[in-house]
Amino acid sequence: MDELKALAGGGLVLPTPAYIFGLILFGLIGFAAYRYGKRTARQKVRWIGVALMLYPYAISGTAMLYVVGFALCLGLYVWRD
């Protein structure tokens, strides 16, 4: 337990379960979108899939993770055709 306190004192904290769930959820959606965009030669869908897979590594807040993820999924829905 002292190790966790030392890490938290150094600015390193463990992600919440909600963050990990969002990371996995949007990563899987992104992977499926990338595969679909590649198979059907839709560049916008492919790049939104890449963005869905990679953006969680740049965002540390759980609320922002879900806001950006839902916005990208909305873009994926709009540009699916």
C-alpha positions as CSV (number, residue, x, y, z in Angstrom):
1,M,0.0,0.0,0.0
2,D,2.9,2.3,0.6
3,E,4.0,1.9,-3.0
4,L,0.7,3.2,-4.2
5,K,1.0,6.2,-2.0
6,A,4.5,6.8,-3.2
7,L,3.4,6.6,-6.9
8,A,0.5,8.9,-6.2
9,G,2.8,11.4,-4.6
10,G,5.0,11.3,-7.7
11,G,1.9,12.1,-9.9
12,L,1.3,8.6,-11.1
13,V,-2.2,7.2,-10.4
14,L,-3.9,4.1,-11.6
15,P,-6.8,4.5,-14.0
16,T,-10.4,3.9,-12.8
17,P,-12.4,0.9,-14.0
18,A,-14.6,3.2,-16.0
19,Y,-11.6,4.5,-17.8
20,I,-10.3,1.0,-18.6
21,F,-13.8,0.0,-19.8
22,G,-14.0,3.0,-22.1
23,L,-10.5,2.3,-23.4
24,I,-11.4,-1.3,-24.3
25,L,-14.8,-0.3,-25.7
26,F,-13.6,2.5,-28.0
27,G,-10.6,0.5,-29.0
28,L,-12.8,-2.4,-30.2
29,I,-15.1,0.0,-32.0
30,G,-12.1,1.6,-33.6
31,F,-10.7,-1.7,-34.7
32,A,-14.0,-2.8,-36.2
33,A,-14.3,0.6,-38.0
34,Y,-10.7,0.4,-39.3
35,R,-11.3,-3.1,-40.7
36,Y,-14.6,-2.1,-42.2
37,G,-13.1,1.0,-43.8
38,K,-10.2,-1.0,-45.2
39,R,-12.4,-3.7,-46.6
40,T,-14.8,-1.2,-48.3
41,A,-12.1,1.4,-49.2
42,R,-13.8,4.2,-47.2
43,Q,-10.9,6.4,-46.0
44,K,-13.0,8.5,-43.5
45,V,-14.2,5.4,-41.7
46,R,-10.7,4.0,-41.7
47,W,-9.2,7.1,-40.2
48,I,-11.9,7.5,-37.6
49,G,-11.2,3.9,-36.6
50,V,-7.5,4.8,-36.2
51,A,-8.5,7.8,-34.1
52,L,-10.8,5.7,-31.9
53,M,-8.0,3.3,-31.2
54,L,-5.3,5.8,-30.4
55,Y,-6.9,8.9,-28.8
56,P,-7.3,7.3,-25.3
57,Y,-3.5,7.3,-24.9
58,A,-3.5,11.2,-25.2
59,I,-6.5,11.7,-22.8
60,S,-6.2,11.1,-19.0
61,G,-9.7,12.2,-17.8
62,T,-12.5,9.6,-17.8
63,A,-15.2,12.2,-18.7
64,M,-13.2,13.5,-21.6
65,L,-12.5,10.0,-22.8
66,Y,-16.2,9.3,-23.1
67,V,-17.0,12.7,-24.6
68,V,-14.4,12.4,-27.4
69,G,-15.3,8.7,-27.9
70,F,-18.9,9.4,-28.4
71,A,-18.1,12.3,-30.7
72,L,-15.9,10.0,-32.8
73,C,-18.6,7.3,-32.9
74,L,-21.1,9.9,-34.0
75,G,-18.8,10.9,-36.8
76,L,-18.4,7.3,-37.7
77,Y,-22.2,7.0,-37.8
78,V,-22.5,10.1,-40.0
79,W,-19.8,9.1,-42.5
80,R,-20.5,5.4,-42.7
81,D,-21.7,5.7,-46.3
